Amino acid sequence: MADQRWRVRLGAAAEVDFANILKWTTENFGARQSRVYRDTLIQAIGELADGPNVAGSKARDEIMPGLRTLHVARRSRRGSHFLMYRVVPNSTIEIVRILHDRMDLRRHVSSAPDESTE
């Protein structure tokens, strides 16, 4: 299904994660590095438009049925976060959370509300 384009959206928790990551990066590494990392995150998010099974993604059913992860460190870009996402109706991929790779992913996703009904 490489020809199909998927709609990708950030869930409410992922939007907060995205903003907090950029804020923390700005405070600790400066505005320039925050822009570089924003571009890295956006590039990884954009790759999901090709579908949920992009190269490097991993099924994480042990955390939540249908959940997948994709590390943002891709194609020579450095990064320390996972996109945690699932397929929802209408050829849509919903990013549930964007979490640091050292976090307990299960703990942070299990508390995420089911946003697919919005």
N, CA and C of each residue as an Amber inpcrd file, in Angstrom:
protein
   354
   0.8160000  -1.2090000   0.0000000   0.0000000   0.0000000   0.0000000
   0.8490000   1.2580000   0.0000000   1.9530000   1.2420000  -0.6460000
   2.8340000   2.4020000  -0.6650000   2.1800000   3.5880000  -1.3580000
   1.1910000   3.3240000  -2.2460000   0.5430000   4.4160000  -2.9710000
  -0.4820000   5.1510000  -2.1140000  -1.0260000   4.5000000  -1.1110000
  -2.0220000   5.1270000  -0.2530000  -1.3560000   6.1460000   0.6520000
  -1.9530000   7.3160000   0.7430000  -1.4790000   8.3310000   1.6840000
  -2.4030000   8.3030000   2.8880000  -1.7950000   8.3060000   4.0370000
  -2.5310000   8.2760000   5.2830000  -2.5930000   9.6760000   5.8670000
  -3.6650000   9.9480000   6.5470000  -3.7830000  11.1900000   7.3070000
  -3.1240000  10.9320000   8.6610000  -2.2950000  11.8600000   9.1050000
  -1.6120000  11.7130000  10.3930000  -2.0470000  12.8690000  11.2830000
  -2.4530000  12.5340000  12.5010000  -2.8480000  13.5910000  13.4340000
  -2.2220000  13.3280000  14.7930000  -1.9950000  14.4080000  15.5120000
  -1.5070000  14.3160000  16.8790000  -2.7140000  14.3090000  17.8110000
  -2.7540000  13.3390000  18.7190000  -3.7640000  13.3540000  19.7580000
  -3.4450000  14.4690000  20.7500000  -4.3560000  14.7550000  21.6460000
  -4.1790000  15.8500000  22.6020000  -2.9140000  15.6850000  23.4380000
  -2.6690000  14.4800000  23.9480000  -1.4750000  14.2550000  24.7740000
  -0.2000000  14.4300000  23.9490000  -0.2220000  13.9830000  22.6960000
   0.9530000  14.1240000  21.8260000   1.2260000  15.5940000  21.5000000
   0.1720000  16.3890000  21.3500000   0.3670000  17.8230000  21.1130000
   1.0920000  18.4620000  22.2960000   0.6790000  18.1000000  23.5030000
   1.3320000  18.6150000  24.7100000   2.7730000  18.1200000  24.7710000
   2.9830000  16.8410000  24.4630000   4.3450000  16.2900000  24.4420000
   5.2230000  17.0800000  23.4770000   4.7310000  17.3200000  22.2700000
   5.4900000  18.0290000  21.2380000   5.9150000  19.4100000  21.7460000
   4.9550000  20.1490000  22.2890000   5.2490000  21.4890000  22.8070000
   6.2500000  21.4350000  23.9570000   6.0690000  20.4850000  24.8650000
   6.9740000  20.3750000  26.0110000   8.3920000  19.9790000  25.6010000
   8.5120000  19.1080000  24.6030000   9.8320000  18.7120000  24.1080000
  10.5600000  19.9260000  23.5420000   9.8600000  20.7160000  22.7470000
  10.5000000  21.8950000  22.1470000  10.8350000  22.9500000  23.2000000
   9.9830000  23.1120000  24.1830000  10.2560000  24.0630000  25.2670000
  11.5000000  23.6350000  26.0360000  11.5640000  22.3670000  26.4070000
  12.7130000  21.8470000  27.1520000  13.9970000  21.9760000  26.3250000
  13.9050000  21.6580000  25.0480000  15.0790000  21.7490000  24.1760000
  15.5560000  23.1870000  24.0720000  14.6380000  24.1270000  23.9370000
  15.0070000  25.5420000  23.8790000  15.6920000  25.9710000  25.1650000
  15.1190000  25.6020000  26.2990000  15.6790000  26.0010000  27.5970000
  17.0570000  25.3980000  27.8530000  17.2890000  24.1970000  27.3550000
  18.5370000  23.4970000  27.6470000  19.5850000  23.5820000  26.5520000
  19.1630000  23.7720000  25.3040000  20.1070000  23.7670000  24.1920000
  19.9840000  24.9620000  23.2570000  18.9910000  25.8200000  23.4800000
  18.8500000  27.0210000  22.6810000  17.8360000  26.8890000  21.5580000
  17.4620000  28.0490000  21.0240000  16.4210000  28.1150000  19.9940000
  16.8330000  27.4080000  18.7080000  18.0860000  27.5440000  18.3240000
  18.5390000  26.9130000  17.0800000  18.3840000  25.3950000  17.1600000
  18.8410000  24.7940000  18.2530000  18.7270000  23.3430000  18.3990000
  17.2710000  22.9110000  18.5100000  16.4450000  23.7410000  19.1150000
  15.0270000  23.4290000  19.2030000  14.4120000  23.3620000  17.8010000
  14.7900000  24.2780000  16.9300000  14.2980000  24.2490000  15.5440000
  14.7790000  22.9920000  14.8150000  16.0350000  22.6220000  15.0200000
  16.5780000  21.4070000  14.3960000  15.7920000  20.1850000  14.8700000
  15.5370000  20.1120000  16.1710000  14.8230000  18.9450000  16.6960000
  13.3590000  18.9550000  16.2680000  12.7560000  20.1320000  16.1800000
  11.3830000  20.2300000  15.6660000  11.3220000  19.6310000  14.2630000
  12.3080000  19.9850000  13.4260000  12.3440000  19.4450000  12.0680000
  12.5090000  17.9290000  12.0700000  13.3000000  17.4130000  13.0030000
  13.4890000  15.9630000  13.1280000  12.1660000  15.2890000  13.4810000
  11.4540000  15.8530000  14.4480000  10.1520000  15.3010000  14.8410000
   9.1610000  15.3530000  13.6830000   9.1170000  16.4820000  12.9930000
   8.1820000  16.6430000  11.8780000   8.5080000  15.6670000  10.7530000
   9.7820000  15.4470000  10.4940000  10.1660000  14.4990000   9.4560000
   9.6860000  13.0880000   9.8070000   9.8860000  12.6700000  11.0530000
   9.4350000  11.3350000  11.4800000   7.9150000  11.2310000  11.4050000
   7.2120000  12.2640000  11.8360000   5.7490000  12.2820000  11.7580000
   5.3120000  12.1790000  10.2960000   5.9820000  12.9140000   9.4310000
   5.6460000  12.8990000   8.0090000   5.8090000  11.5380000   7.3630000
   6.7600000  10.7490000   7.8310000   6.9680000   9.4200000   7.2650000
   5.7670000   8.5180000   7.4830000   4.9810000   8.7960000   8.5140000
   3.8000000   7.9810000   8.7890000   2.7220000   8.1570000   7.7280000
   2.8020000   9.1840000   6.9020000   1.8230000   9.3610000   5.8200000
   1.9060000   8.2250000   4.8090000   3.0090000   7.4650000   4.8410000
   3.1450000   6.2980000   3.9640000   2.4830000   5.0620000   4.5560000
   2.0390000   5.1390000   5.7830000   1.3470000   4.0200000   6.4060000
   1.9510000   3.6290000   7.7300000   1.2250000   2.8340000   8.4940000
   1.6550000   2.4970000   9.8500000   2.8600000   1.5620000   9.9100000
   3.1380000   0.8510000   8.8430000   4.2140000  -0.1350000   8.8660000
   5.4980000   0.3870000   8.2300000   5.8140000   1.6540000   8.4310000
   7.0290000   2.2310000   7.8520000   8.2580000   1.5090000   8.4060000
   9.3280000   1.5480000   7.6350000  10.5660000   0.8900000   8.0530000
  10.9950000   1.4060000   9.4190000  11.3200000   0.4740000  10.2950000
  11.7730000   0.8290000  11.6350000  10.6740000   0.8800000  12.6730000
   9.4170000   0.7960000  12.2440000   8.3340000   0.8130000  13.2280000
   8.2200000  -0.5630000  13.8780000   7.6110000  -0.5670000  15.0480000
   7.5170000  -1.8180000  15.8040000   6.1360000  -1.9240000  16.4370000
   5.5220000  -3.0920000  16.3020000   4.2430000  -3.3510000  16.9680000
   4.4830000  -3.4310000  18.4660000   3.6250000  -2.7680000  19.2300000
   3.7620000  -2.7570000  20.6950000   2.4560000  -3.1840000  21.3500000
   1.9220000  -4.3080000  20.8780000   0.6660000  -4.8230000  21.4220000
   0.7580000  -5.1460000  22.9050000   1.9690000  -5.3660000  23.4220000
   2.1130000  -5.6620000  24.8510000   1.7870000  -4.4330000  25.7070000
   1.8100000  -3.2660000  25.0930000   1.4710000  -2.0300000  25.8090000
  -0.0110000  -1.7210000  25.6240000  -0.4540000  -1.7690000  24.3710000
  -1.8520000  -1.4970000  24.0320000  -2.1180000  -2.1620000  22.6820000
  -3.2090000  -2.8950000  22.5410000  -3.4970000  -3.5240000  21.2550000
  -3.5200000  -2.4870000  20.1250000  -2.8050000  -2.7930000  19.0440000
  -2.7730000  -1.9100000  17.8850000  -1.7630000  -0.7870000  17.9640000
  -1.0570000  -0.6740000  19.0780000  -0.0830000   0.4070000  19.2470000
   1.2150000   0.0640000  18.5220000   1.8300000   1.0590000  17.9020000
   3.1300000   0.9050000  17.2470000   4.0270000   2.0460000  17.7130000
   5.3370000   1.8310000  17.6070000   6.2970000   2.8940000  17.9190000
   7.2210000   3.1050000  16.7290000   7.7010000   4.3260000  16.6220000
   8.6890000   4.6910000  15.6180000   9.6590000   5.6530000  16.2880000
  10.9250000   5.2950000  16.2930000  11.9290000   6.1660000  16.8910000
  12.1860000   7.3240000  15.9360000  12.3360000   8.5410000  16.4710000
  12.5250000   9.7130000  15.6090000  13.9440000   9.8150000  15.0540000
  14.8890000   9.0710000  15.6110000  16.2570000   9.0650000  15.0780000
  16.2360000   8.2510000  13.7900000  16.1800000   8.9500000  12.6620000
  16.0110000   8.3090000  11.3660000  16.8390000   9.0280000  10.3130000
  17.3210000   8.2600000   9.3850000  18.0180000   8.8260000   8.2260000
  19.0560000   9.8640000   8.6260000  19.9660000   9.4570000   9.4400000
  21.0980000  10.2620000   9.9370000  20.6870000  11.4370000  10.8230000
  19.4500000  11.4880000  11.2340000  19.0270000  12.5090000  12.1950000
  19.0640000  11.8940000  13.5830000  19.5620000  12.6640000  14.5150000
  19.6200000  12.1840000  15.8940000  18.3500000  12.5660000  16.6250000
  17.9640000  11.7180000  17.5610000  16.7670000  11.9870000  18.3430000
  16.6680000  11.0230000  19.4980000  15.8550000  11.3850000  20.4730000
  15.7290000  10.5760000  21.6890000  14.2840000  10.2670000  22.0410000
  13.3990000  10.3030000  21.0690000  11.9800000  10.1070000  21.3580000
  11.3520000   9.0590000  20.4520000  10.2650000   8.4800000  20.9500000
   9.4400000   7.5650000  20.1850000   8.1250000   8.2490000  19.8460000
   7.6530000   8.0590000  18.6150000   6.2720000   8.3650000  18.2760000
   5.4940000   7.1030000  18.6230000   4.4610000   7.2360000  19.4020000
   3.6160000   6.1060000  19.7630000   2.2660000   6.3520000  19.0910000
   1.8770000   5.4350000  18.2160000   0.7180000   5.6980000  17.3690000
  -0.1160000   4.4530000  17.1380000  -1.3060000   4.7070000  16.5840000
  -2.2270000   3.6280000  16.2490000  -3.0480000   4.0440000  15.0360000
  -3.6050000   3.0520000  14.3630000  -4.4890000   3.3020000  13.2310000
  -5.8950000   3.5070000  13.7690000  -6.5570000   4.5420000  13.2780000
  -7.9490000   4.8110000  13.6190000  -8.7330000   4.8780000  12.3070000
 -10.0470000   4.9440000  12.3500000 -10.8340000   4.9170000  11.1080000
 -10.4490000   6.0030000  10.0940000 -10.8370000   5.7630000   8.8610000
 -10.6590000   6.6890000   7.7400000  -9.2000000   6.8720000   7.3470000
  -8.4470000   5.7840000   7.3060000  -7.0300000   5.8290000   6.8970000
  -6.2670000   6.9030000   7.6570000  -6.4780000   6.9350000   8.9540000
  -5.8430000   7.9330000   9.8130000  -4.9130000   7.2410000  10.8030000
  -3.7540000   7.8450000  10.9930000  -2.8180000   7.4070000  12.0180000
  -2.8270000   8.4730000  13.0960000  -3.1290000   8.0570000  14.3080000
  -3.1590000   8.9760000  15.4430000  -1.9190000   8.7550000  16.2960000
  -1.1390000   9.8010000  16.4540000   0.0020000   9.7490000  17.3600000
  -0.5420000   9.9990000  18.7530000  -0.4150000   8.9940000  19.6030000
  -0.9860000   9.0310000  20.9470000  -0.0640000   9.7960000  21.8950000
   1.2400000   9.5320000  21.8190000   2.2190000  10.1920000  22.6730000
   3.5340000  10.3340000  21.9110000   4.3620000  11.2520000  22.3530000
   5.7520000  11.3800000  21.9070000   6.5750000  11.3450000  23.1850000
   7.2480000  10.2240000  23.4220000   7.9090000   9.9970000  24.7040000
   9.4050000   9.7710000  24.5330000  10.1510000  10.2190000  25.5170000
  11.5950000  10.0150000  25.5240000  11.8850000   8.5240000  25.5820000
  12.9390000   8.1060000  24.9030000  13.2150000   6.6750000  24.8220000
  13.6650000   6.0500000  26.1390000  13.9170000   6.8440000  27.1500000
  14.2580000   6.2950000  28.4750000  13.0550000   6.1790000  29.4030000
  11.9000000   6.6300000  28.9460000  10.6980000   6.5860000  29.7780000
  10.0820000   5.1940000  29.7570000   9.3060000   4.9030000  30.7830000
   8.5150000   3.6750000  30.8350000   7.2950000   3.9180000  29.9480000
   7.3650000   3.4470000  28.7250000   6.3190000   3.7380000  27.7400000
   4.9570000   3.2330000  28.1960000   4.9240000   2.0530000  28.7600000
   3.6530000   1.4720000  29.1980000   2.9520000   2.3730000  30.2160000
   3.6880000   2.9190000  31.1340000   3.1070000   3.7630000  32.1810000
   2.4530000   5.0160000  31.6010000   3.0590000   5.5820000  30.5890000
   2.5640000   6.8420000  30.0520000   1.4720000   6.6720000  29.0050000
   1.4040000   5.5340000  28.3810000   0.3670000   5.3130000  27.3800000
  -0.8960000   4.7760000  27.9990000  -0.7830000   3.9550000  29.0150000
  -1.9760000   3.3580000  29.6100000  -2.9080000   4.4130000  30.1890000
  -2.3550000   5.5800000  30.5290000  -3.2000000   6.6410000  31.0750000
  -3.7290000   7.5740000  29.9910000  -3.3150000   7.3580000  28.7230000
  -3.7880000   8.2130000  27.6340000  -5.2480000   7.9050000  27.3480000
  -6.0750000   8.9400000  27.2210000  -7.4950000   8.7060000  26.9360000
  -7.6800000   8.1750000  25.5190000  -8.7860000   7.4890000  25.2900000
  -9.1190000   7.0120000  23.9520000  -9.6620000   8.1870000  23.1670000
  -8.8550000   8.6820000  22.2400000  -9.2330000   9.8830000  21.4950000
  -9.8590000   9.5670000  20.1580000  -9.9860000   8.2960000  19.8180000
 -10.4910000   7.9270000  18.5010000 -11.9740000   8.2460000  18.3290000
 -12.6620000   8.5520000  19.4020000 -14.0890000   8.8410000  19.3320000
 -14.3770000  10.3290000  19.1730000 -13.3410000  11.1430000  19.1570000
 -13.5590000  12.5970000  19.0510000 -14.0140000  12.9850000  17.6650000
